[in-house]
């Protein structure tokens, strides 16, 4: 149950913010509760408005892979801030960040920094349309790629949570430029290309889906999409805003061995500050202004504080053994979830890719939105409430991945294990 102070703050927030929040999924509507208002956070621990501590698996929806308030990241931000917070002019740090990105994602010979993952996907899709001279975009039902009108068609994440597969305010003419297919459905992708292949500018996907819960790519899915795009002159865009630097240092494309034409990054690349980037080969990126005719700009793009936080985060992630440790933490959490569900006799499928994980209250694998949509939302709501009551702050949606971090040490995992028994008992009803 949410603490009394947070409930009071939420009531105040509802008077001045739509739904009391600045991003819909934070409202806890799908779990029948009200959000925990955060006072501070450190490591794997989040502190609520009343001072109560929680083991946090939201992690700012992914960026806090090192844990909250990492001292070296804070020092980098403080050092950068001492020299100024924004210049609207180029800095050396932007060059070094682009070099760091290219080292991790070699096909990103050039990249453009922006201020969010949404801006990254918007920029990449505008570039794809400008590069190909085509208008149509293909995306997956249940996939969320930011708030652009043409992407809010059969979206996931908060839209799925709220039961709104399409957003109001999206003109039909704009929605008509987007084709929706199912994740892991290569036959559906082939059918879309067979019908409108000469109109398709790009296919944009999360190579590891995180906005319908954690759903990994089946064998041949990513390879098949790349082959289709190559055959029809379209661009394959990997939205690695969530899985980039998380499922491997080089993201899903490193983990699964498939290189897209363009990549979008966000979250971890900013080290917890607002930042994103999109990029690819020079032959494509040379179409971006001021080199080419595809315009995109932003006052805070390449912000020195975000660059400093992001570069320090990436530096720390390059330490030997980092991803082996993350894999071990994720595997232990997965085993705990599976064991607790089995002991309680609760139907639950746990899916994980690296340090992304979701317990689906569903019988059998979830491979696309078809299965995700069949999950027992009410059972998840009871489970979530009990987890919160027992000191674990889990994403408040059946359709959001959770994010274990390097800060989830033995103590954090032990506290999580202690909460799982009562939570699955509550889920049973």
N, C-alpha and C positions, 0 to 999 in steps of 0.2 A: 504494500500500500504506500502511495506517495505521502511524504511527510506533510504535516500541517502547514509549515512555512511555505513550501512549494505550492500547495493548493491555494494559499492566500495570494501569492505572487501571480499564479496563473489567472486568478480572478481579476487581478489588476491588469494583467497583460491583455486579457480579452476585451478590455475597454479601449485599447489603443493599437492593438495588432490584430489582423484578421486571424481568428481562431486562436489568438493568444501566442502565436509563434511566427517566426520568419521563414520557416520551411515546413510544409505540411506534416511530414511523418513525425516530427517532433511532438505533435500534439497528443500522442498516445490514444487517438480515437479508436484505432482498430483493436486495442487491447482493453478498452472500456475503462480507462483510467486518466489521470492527468500527469503531466511530465514532472520529472525531478528537475528543479532549477539548480544549476550548478554554481557553487561558491568558488571552488578551486579543484585542481586535479594534479596528481603527481604520480609518475610511474604507471602502475596498473590501477591506481585508486582514484576514484572520483568522489568528491565531497559535496553533498547536497546542501541546500540552503539552511537546513537546521543543524548542519555539522555531521550528519550521519555519513559513514563511509561505505562505498560500494566497490566491488571489483568490476571494472568497466570493460565491456566488449564492444562498445560503440566506437570508441577511439576517434571521435570526430568524423565518423563514417569512413575511416580508413587511413587518414594521414599519420596518425600517431603510432607508427610502427616501432619507434624506439621507446614508446611510453610517453606519458604527459610530462611537460616541463623538463625535458632532458637538459641537464646543466650545460652541456657543450653547445647545444642549439640555442639556448637562452643567451649564452655568452656571445655567440656569433651575431644574434639579433641586436643585442645591446651595443656591441662594437660598431655594427653598421649604423645603428640609429644615432650614435654619437657624431657621425659625420653628415647626417641629414637623412630624412625619411623618404623623400621623393624629389626627383630632379626634372623629369620630363626630357631627359637627355641621356645619351648612351653612357654606360659604365663598363669598366673592364670585367666586372663580375658577370655581366651578361654573356660575354665571350666565353669565359670559363665554364659557365653553366651549359652553354650550347656544346662545348667540348665534352663535358661530363655526359650529357645526354647522348651525343654521338658515340662515345665509347661504350655505353650500355646498349644502345640501339643503333648498330652500325649503318643501317639503311637511312637513318635520319641525318643525312649529310648536312642538311640545313634545317633549322627549326625556328619557329616564331613563338616567343613567349607571350602569354596573355595572363589574365587575372583569375581564370576559373576554368574548370573542365567544360562547362557549357560553352564558353568562348572558344575553347580549343576545338570542339566538335563543329561548332558553327563555322569557324575559319576553315577547317579541313573540308567540310562539305561545299562551301563556297568555292574553294580552290578546285575541288574535284569537278564541279560544274563548269568552272571557267576553263579548266584544262581540257575537258572532254567536249565542251560545247553542248552538253546534254542537261536535262532538268530533273530526271526521276532518280529518287533515292530508295534503296531497299534496306529495311531494318527488320528486326525480329519483334514479334509480339511478346511483350513482357520485358523488352529491352528499353532502358532509359538512357538517353544520351544528352540530357540537358533540356533547357526550357524553350528552345526555338520552336516556333509554331509548327513547322513541318516535321518535327520530331515527336510532338505530343499526339501521336497517332498510335493507338494500341500500345500505350506505354506501360511501364512497370513501376516499381518502387512505390512512392506515395500515391500515385494515381491508382495503382492496383489495390493498395490498402484501402483507399476511399471508395472503391467500387466504381471508379470512373475510367473506363478504358480509353476515352477521348476527353480532351479538355475543351470546355466552352471557350469561345473566343477565337478558335482556329477557323479561319475562312475555308469553306469547302474547296475552293480553287487551290489553296495551298496544300490542304490535306491530300488532294488528288495527285500531288507530285511525289507522294510516298507510297511505296508498296510494302505491305507487312507480310512476313512469312514466319513460320515457326522455327525456333532455335533447334539445331540438330536435325533439320529436315532438308536434306540436300535435294530430294525430289521436288520439294516446293520451290526451292531456289532455282532449280533447272526449269521448272514450269514458268516462273516469272521471267527468266531470260528468254525462253522460247517465245513468249508472247510479246515482250517489250524490250528485248535486248538492245536494240539500236537507240533506245531512249534512256537507258540506265547509265547514270554518271558514276554511281558508287554504291557499294554495299557497305554499310556501317554496322559493326557488331561489337559486343563485348566478347572477346575470345574466351574469357571465363565470365559467365553471366553472374552478376551480383545483385541485380535489381528485381529478380523474381526469386530471390534466394540464391545460394551458391549452386550453380549448374555448370559443370565442366563440358568441354567439347568431346563428342564421341569420335572414335577413329574415322578419319576421312572427311570430317565436317569442314575443318579449316582449310585443308588441302583442296577439297572440292570447290569451296567458294573462291579460292585463289585461282584455280584453273578456269572456272566460269568467267571470272572478271578478265583474265588474260585473253580468253577466247573471244570475248565480246567488246574489248576495248574499254572496260570500266575499271574503276579503282576500288581496291579492297582497303577499307579503313578499319584499323583496330582501335577501338575505344578502350585504351588501357588506363583510363583515369583511375579506376579502382584497383585493377590487378597489376598495373605497372609498378615495378620495384617491390612487389609484394609476393607474388607467386614464384618469382625468381628476380634476381637483380635486373636482368634483361626482360622481365615481364613474361607474359604468356607466349610471346613469340620465341623467346629463348627456351621456355619449358617444353613447348610442343613442336618447335622446329619449323615454323611457318612464318615467312616474312611478308607483311602486307605492303601495300604501296605507300600508305600514309599511316602514321600513328598519332594518337592523341594521348596526352599525359595530363595529370593533375594530382591533387591530394598530396601524396608523398613527395612529389617533385618540389612542392613549396614548403616542406618541413613543418606543416601546420599553419602556414600563412597562405593567404589567397594567391594562388599561382596556377598556371597551366602552360601547356605548350603543344604545338602540333608541328609535324615535320615529315620529311621524306627525302628522296633523292634530289639533287640540285636541278635535274631536268624538269621536275614538277614544281619545286619550291621557287624556281626562278620566275614563275608566273605571279608571285605575290609582290604587291607594291612595296617599295618603289622600283623593284626590278621589272615587274610585269603589271598586267591590267587588273588583277584581282585585288581589290582594295580591302584592307583590314587595318585597324588602328586602335590604340588604347592608351589613355593617359598614364595608367599605372602599370602597363606592361613592362616586365623586367624590373619591377620595383626592387630597390636595393635590399630592403629588409627580407622580402620573400626569397630573393636570390641567395642571400647569406644563409638563411634558415635551410633552404633546400640543398645548397651545396654542402653544408655541414652534415645534414642528414645522409646524403648520398655517400659522403666520405666515411661516415661511421658504418654504413651498410656494407661497405667494401671490405670490412675487417674479416679475416679468415674465420670460417666456421659460422658466420652469421646466419646463413640460410639453412644450414643443417640444424642450428638451434631453433629457428622458427618452425621448421618442419617437425622437430621433436615436440615442441609446445603444441602445435596444431594436432599432431597425432595423439598426444595424451588427452587433450580436450575431447577429441573425437571418441576415443575409447571410453572416456568417462560418460559421455552422453549416451552412447550405445548401451553400456552396461546398466546405467540408471533406468533407461527406458525399458529394457528387458526385465529388470528386477521388478519394476512397477507394473509390468504387463500392458504397457502403452504402445500402440502402434506408432512408430516413428522411424523415419529414414534419415540418417545423418549423412550429409554430403560435404566433402571438403576438398579444396585444392590449395595446398600450401597453407598459408595463414588466412584463408577465407573459409567459413564454415556455416552451415545451416542445419538445424534439426527440423525436418519437414514432418508435420503430423499427417502422414500419408503412407499408405501401404504400397511399397515398391519405389523404384527409382523415379526421380523427377528429372526429365531430360528436356522439357520445354514448358511453356506456359500452359499447355493442355493439362499436364499433371499438376503443376503448381496451383492452378486454379481449383483443383479438387481437394486441396489440403483443408484440414479441419481448423478453421480460424478460431472457433470458440474454444477448442482445446488448447490451441496456442495461447490464447488470451489468459486462460486460467494458469497455464504453465508460466507465462511471463510475469503475472502478478505475484506468484509464489516466489519466483526467482528474485524479484525486486524486494519482496518482504524479507527474504533471507540474505539480502546484501549483495545481489548480483545485478548490475545494470546491463541488460541485454537489449539489442535493437528492438524497438516496439512495433515490429511488423513481421509477420510470417514470411514476407517477401523481401527481407533485407538480410544480406550476409552479416555475420559477426566477424570481428577482427581481433584475434589474439595478437599480442605484441611481444617484443623481446623483453618487456618489463613484467610479463606474466610468469613470475618465478614460482618456486614450489609452494610458497605461502599463498599466493593468489590462486593457484590451481587447487590447493587444499580447501580454501574457502568456497571455491566454485563447486567442488565435489560435495561438500557438506550441504550446499543448497539444492543440488540436483535431486536427492531423494525426496524431500518434501515437495519440490516443484513437480516432479512426475506423479507423485501421489495426488497432488491437487489437480493435475491435468486429467487424471483418471475420472475425476468427478465424484 
